[in-house]
């Protein structure tokens, strides 16, 4: 089983089990599948910015997830391509699942970190290195664990995860966040971000469910464009298929 939930490029929460049964993926994710000689894999990836790690004249990061998912290569091979370019700080998180395995891959360029996670565990990713997680990532991971440990139906799971992803509770104090963003740390301290005066905030939540029979369900709540900050409207997408 694997479960992932994210808000745009703000926070990603992951839980994997040794047996693949159900998965939840968050916003900013796309998927690919390919034959690797050992059967079919289904892949998903998301990009998280590392706050305060900007470089001048760096390459655009917007294509990183798309290029990975379009490339018929392993994650570690794609990382070698990324390392040939200069980017502002980011973390790339990828999930690969097959009939009998589930792995989470993580690469960060600021600082350089390459990790592979498997087995039963939970992982939280945010806008800082994994060894100095933001308070909202730590607290979000704790709440996430409580949700996914319950015997919930798909509908109940989706509702509980959406409530978590839409949480505007501030998680202060947070010395790491304040150091990285001294002018805006207060507004960035919640899982759901809404900084009205800057026109900045969370734009989408996405969830993917994959059960033991490989039934697939994709749910996304995305802000309707153009965004009305005072009266935001959400477009809801619900797609069901079979992998």
N, C-alpha and C positions, 0 to 999 in steps of 0.2 A: 504494500500500500504506500502511496505517496500523496502528500497534501501540500499545496503551495497556495498562498494568498498574498496579493500585493495591491498597493495603490500607486499607479503610475511609476515614477522613478523615486519613490519616497521610502517605501518599506517592503520587504519580501520576507515571508515566513514560510518555512519548509519543514515538513515532517515526513520521514520515510520509514517504511517497515520492510522486513526481509521478504515478505510475501506481498505481491502486487494485488490489491483489491480495489482501492478507491483512490482517486486523486482529485485535488482541487488546485487550479492554477489561477494566478492573479493577473491584473491588468498590465498591459504592455507585453503580453506574451503572444508568441506565434508558435506554430508547430510544424514539424517535418517528420517524415518517416523514410527509412532507407534500410536496405538489406546489407548486413555487415558480415555475411558468411556464417552467422550463427542464428539467423532468424531476423525478423523485423523489429526495429526499434522505433519508438515514438519519442520525439524530442520537442522540448519547449525551452524558450530562453527569454530573459528579461535583462534590461540594463538599468543600473542605478548610478546616479551621479555621486561623486565623492565631494562633499561640500568643502569649499575653500582651496581646492587643488586645481587651479586653472593655469593654463599655459598660453603664451602668446603664439599666434599663427599655428595653432594646433589643427589637426584634421577634425572634421565634423564627426560626432559620435552617433548621429542618427541612423547610419547604415549598419552599425555593428551587429545588431540582432538579425536584421534581414539578411546580411551577407553570410552570417553563420548558418542560418537556416536554409539558405539556398546552396550552400557549399556541401558537397558530398564527401566530407572529410571528418575525422574525429576531432573532438574538442581541443585536445592538446596540440593538434596540427594547426588549428585555426588560431590558437594563442600565438604561435610562432609568427603568423602573418601580422597579427595585431602589434607585436613587439617591434616590427619594422617601421612603425609609424608613431608620430607624436600626438597624443591626445590629452585633453584635460582629464582630471581624475574620474575614474569610473570603476564599477564592479559589474562583471558579466556573470550572471547565474544561469546555468542550464540544467535541465532535468531530462534524463533519458530513462525510459521504461521499456521493458520487454516482458515476455510471458513469465520469466522467472527471476527478474532482477530489476532493481531501481537504483539509480545513482544520481547524485547532485554534484555538478562541477562548478567551481567558483574561480574566477580570475580577476584580480585587481591590479591596476597599473600604478596606484599611488596609495600605499607602497605596493611593490610587486608581491602578490600572493597567488599561489596556485594550490587549490585544495580539491580533494575528491571525497565525498561523503557517501557512505553506504551503511546498511544495517539500521537498526531501530534507534532513531534519535530525532531531535528537533534542531533546526538551525534558523537563526534570524539574521537578515541582511538589511542594512540601511545605508545612510549617506556618510558613513565613516568606516574605517577598517574593522574587520570582524573582531579583532582583539580589543577594540575600544568601542563597543556598541553604544548607540544613543539610548537614553532612558526609555524612549517610546518603543524601541525595538525590543528591549529586555522585557518591558511590561506587556507589549503586544504578544510576544512569544509565550509568556506565561498564560495569558488569556486564551491564546490560540490552542495551547496544549489542553486546557480545560475543555474547550469546545470539542476538539477532535477525539478526546478520550471518552466522550459520551456516546451512547447507542442511539444515534439520531437518524431520522430518515433524510433523504436528500434535501427535501424541502426545508426541514428543520436546520440542517447543516448550513445550507445557503443563507437562510435568514440570520443565523447566529454569526456567520462569517461577515455578512454585510454589515451587521450591527458593529462588529469590531472594526471593520475597514472605514466606517463612517464616524468613528468615535472622535469627538473634538476635545476630549479631556487632555489638559496640559500635563506633561510629564516633566515638571521642573522640581528641584534644580537639576541641571544637566551641564556639567562643566565642559564636557567634550563638545556639545552642540554650541555652547556659548563661545568657546574658543574658536570654533570653525566659522561661526556666523554671529559675531558680536552685535550686529545691528538688527538682526531679524530672528534671533534664536527663540524668542517668546512665541512668535507666530508659527514657527516650525516645530514646536515641541509636542504637537499632537499627531496622532496617526492620520487623521483627516485634517488637511491643511487648508485654511482659507484666510489669505491676507488680502482683504478687500482693497485697501489703499494701493497695493502694488498690482492688483489684478492677477494674483498668483494663487494657485491652490490645486487640490486634487481634482482631476478631471474624469477619472474612470475607475471602476472596480470591475474585475472579471473573475469568474470562477469556472473551473472545469472539473467535472466529475467523471471518473472512469471506474466502472465497477468490475467485478471479477469475471464477468462475461464480456468485457470490453465494450459495454454500452457507454456511449459518450454523450455528455451534456455540457453545453457551453452557455453560461449566463454572463452578460455584461451590462452594467449600468454606466452609461457615458453621458456627460453633459451635452445637452443639445446646443448646436452651433447656430448662430453666434451666441456666446454665453451671456446670459442676463445675470449679472452678479447679484442684483437685488432679488430677483425671482427666478432662480435657476430651475430648469426643467431637465429631467433625465430621460434619455432614450433607453429602453430595455430590450435587449436581444436575448432570445432563448432558442438555441439550436440543439437538436437531438439527432444522433447518428450512431453508427457502429464502426469501431476501428477494425 
